[in-house]
Amino acid sequence: MSKRVVVITGGSRGIGRSIGLRFAKENTIIIIAHYDPDDFAANNTLDLLHEMGVEAAAEKLDVSSLKDVGQFFDQIIKNYGKVDVLVNNAGITRDAFLMRMSENEWDQVLAVNLKGVFNCTKSIVRSMIKARSGKIINISSVVAEIGNIGQANYSASKAGILGLTKTSAKELAGRGITVNAVAPGFINTEMTEKLPDKVKEAFISQIPMQRMGEPEDVAEVVYWLASNSANYITGQVIHINGGLYM
């Protein structure tokens, strides 16, 4: 069998990195896109992937630009001939109370988190339709369902992903393509590590399992959704939150 080609946006660190490492246990080709100020995290991730014996590449990409995203996927198709799995994981936060949130803070988050998913899906779906196969997994968030103070923009973007996932799934199901979403809760990443201990304690107290999740918890579900075991699953939202939202 030919190697699967897996593209992961926001793949240089955190959940994206763990997803790449999970796919690396299979003999895949992994391309990660990132928008870090430098290549340090991406290069570290590439080193880990290469140590696992897989072919991997990384590229800086502004997912909010349809032109840049189109060129990115055109080059992948030119190099590898296909994309089997797309994981839309890129995301940013610009937190502020709604009454203080600037138009720019709103626009930036929606452009990356929601428009970025549209741009990437639109840019690769024609190739998947031609192949009559493909797996698209979109990373949403528990706040899409429950909201979060200070995150009107982030919550709206992640809720938008759910609607986009379900509509994409309906449009593409007849072409052999599945589209699903994963909605993590509080996950132990660099972002949550920076939170004050009192803040961590406050949100952990709301989780029935009384702990944060690990990036690997998300990666395992994403990998499963991209496997043949999930061939009859599309348009679904899988929650990974320790019982915070049921």
C-alpha positions, 0 to 999 in steps of 0.5 A: 500500500502507498503511504498516506499523506497527512497534513496538519495545520498548527502542527509544530507544538501542543495538540498538533505535534501530538497528532503528528507523532501519533500518525508517525507510528504508521508509515506515513508522510507528514506535512505540518504547517505552522505560523510561529515567529521562528522555526524552532518548534517546527524543527523540533517536531521534525526531528521527532518525526524523523527519529520515528522513521517517517518522511516529514516536512514543515512550512510556515503558512498563513491559513487565513490567506486563501491564496497562500493556502492554495499554493501550499496544497498545490505544491503538496499535490505536485510533490506527493500526488495526494492528501489522504488526511487533513487535520485543521488544527491551527488556532489563535486566541485574542482574549478580552471581554466583549465590551472591550474586544477590538474589531481587530481582535475579533477579525484575527481570531475568526480569520485564522480559526474559522476561515482557515478551516474553510481555506484548507478544506476548499483547497484540497477537497477537489483532489479528494473528490477526484480520488473519491476518498479522504479524511478531514478532521477539524479541531473545535473546542468545548467552548463552542458548546458552553462559551467562556468568559473573555473568549467571544471571538474564540468561542464563535470561531470554534462554534462556526467550525461545528457548522462547517463540519456538518455541512461539509460532511453532507456535501462530501459524503457521497464522494467517499470523504468523511468530515468530523470534528473533535472538541477538546476541553482543558488540555495540558499544553504550553497555553494552559501551563502559563495559567496561574495555579488558582485559575487551573484549580478553578477549571479543574474543579469543574471537571468530573475526572478532576484533571486536565487532558493530555495532547495524546488523548486528542491525538488518539481520537483524531487518528481513529477518525482518520482510520478505516475503523471510522469509515461510516462516521461523518458529521460528528463532534467527538468531545474530549473533556473529562466530563466537563460537557456531556 
